[in-house]
Amino acid sequence: MGFLRRGPGDPAYRTTPDGAVWRASRTPAGPGTVRIAARPSEGAVEARAWGPGAEWLLDRLPVLLGDGDDPSGFAPDPRHRLLYDTHRRHPGLRIGRTGLVMESLVPTVLEQKVTADEAYRGWRLLLQRFGTPAPGPAAAYGSPVARMRVAPAARDWAMVPSWEWHRAGVDAKRAATVVRAARLAPRLEEASAMEPAAAAARLAAVPGVGPWTAAETLQRSNGDADAVTVGDLHLPHTVGWVLAGRHRTDDAGMLELLEPYRGHRYRACRLICLTGAQAPRRAPRLAPRDFRAM
């Protein structure tokens, strides 16, 4: 379930010492919080939800956890040893589906062309400033809900003042993309029920949303097991290193290596990232930029 979070300190996501996962979402029925806990000894999952969106979240819990995913056609090549072994160690890996496009699109836009830390910080500050308190047992001792926030509604994203984006470290280009998407939110949410190509085209019609952003969004909102993140700074090198031992690989080379896994290319990438392997670096890490000082 880790893929459903957006990084350290995400106000819409918490894990607790008992192993439970808490997620706050803005559903079509309203804000909701769901607590999910695995019960391995029983081969079951226990869930409880609060708020106007509680029923919506519980109804869709199976697909959120990957019940609609079909990995049966995925068979790693034994010559791709790391991928093959990782697949054997994670037989239960499933691609989940949130069914919520804006929930995935906005933080993905914030991740464009910046370091992960910059994106996480901007998402956290914006939710703290413009999100709403997550429904749930906030009065209970140690309840994580007291610190959780539900992302703003589309109309509220569209109303965030320019200086507040600036304070959160989000440049004008990314802020404008979020505002444009928010104004088209009803049409964008329809993409969650579309076929992959049509869904990607619907998102890419928004200026500022390219193949990278569309793929990252649809991996989560639609559970698209074949959506490849093209245009990523590190992923092609990682795929090239794991599958072919290459130090450097471009997008075209990555797609060529993933072609045998067509239909499951995102699944292959997920497993490749789980190997923990990385191509040797040839340059220092990208330094964070503080847009607030500009």
Secondary structure as GFF3:
##gff-version 3
##sequence-region A 1 294
A	DSSP	three_ten_helix	2	4	.	.	.	ID=ss1
A	DSSP	beta_strand	13	15	.	.	.	ID=ss2
A	DSSP	beta_strand	21	27	.	.	.	ID=ss3
A	DSSP	beta_strand	30	39	.	.	.	ID=ss4
A	DSSP	three_ten_helix	40	42	.	.	.	ID=ss5
A	DSSP	beta_strand	44	50	.	.	.	ID=ss6
A	DSSP	alpha_helix	54	59	.	.	.	ID=ss7
A	DSSP	alpha_helix	61	64	.	.	.	ID=ss8
A	DSSP	alpha_helix	81	89	.	.	.	ID=ss9
A	DSSP	alpha_helix	101	110	.	.	.	ID=ss10
A	DSSP	alpha_helix	116	130	.	.	.	ID=ss11
A	DSSP	beta_strand	132	133	.	.	.	ID=ss12
A	DSSP	three_ten_helix	144	147	.	.	.	ID=ss13
A	DSSP	beta_strand	149	150	.	.	.	ID=ss14
A	DSSP	alpha_helix	154	158	.	.	.	ID=ss15
A	DSSP	alpha_helix	162	167	.	.	.	ID=ss16
A	DSSP	alpha_helix	172	183	.	.	.	ID=ss17
A	DSSP	alpha_helix	185	189	.	.	.	ID=ss18
A	DSSP	three_ten_helix	190	193	.	.	.	ID=ss19
A	DSSP	alpha_helix	196	204	.	.	.	ID=ss20
A	DSSP	alpha_helix	211	221	.	.	.	ID=ss21
A	DSSP	alpha_helix	235	244	.	.	.	ID=ss22
A	DSSP	alpha_helix	251	258	.	.	.	ID=ss23
A	DSSP	three_ten_helix	259	261	.	.	.	ID=ss24
A	DSSP	alpha_helix	265	274	.	.	.	ID=ss25
A	DSSP	three_ten_helix	291	293	.	.	.	ID=ss26
###
